[in-house]
Amino acid sequence: MNQNGLPPGNYRLCVRVVNSDGTFISADDPGGCSNTFSILEAEPPYLINPSCGSNINTALANGIAFSWAPSAGALRLPLIHYV
């Protein structure tokens, strides 16, 4: 989990505050817990252009336009251009 995040599933985040003598000073479940949230496993985007196996003119390498199909189920955010 340290590098890969949480696996897909439904989760709640719960936090408790403990004072210096070890006693809890915050509310018990569900007072210190978030609403349930879901983590989904998304498919990676796939390359549309340039197509797989196509030849690329290295003289034009700085002007190649890459485009990807979005992941299924991914949020549709405003269009972003990378240069």
PyMOL commands that set and color helices and strands:
alter all, ss='L'
color gray80, all
select helices_A, chain A and resi 58-63
alter helices_A, ss='H'
color red, helices_A
select strands_A, chain A and resi 9-11+37-39+46-49+67-69
alter strands_A, ss='S'
color yellow, strands_A
deselect
rebuild
show_as cartoon
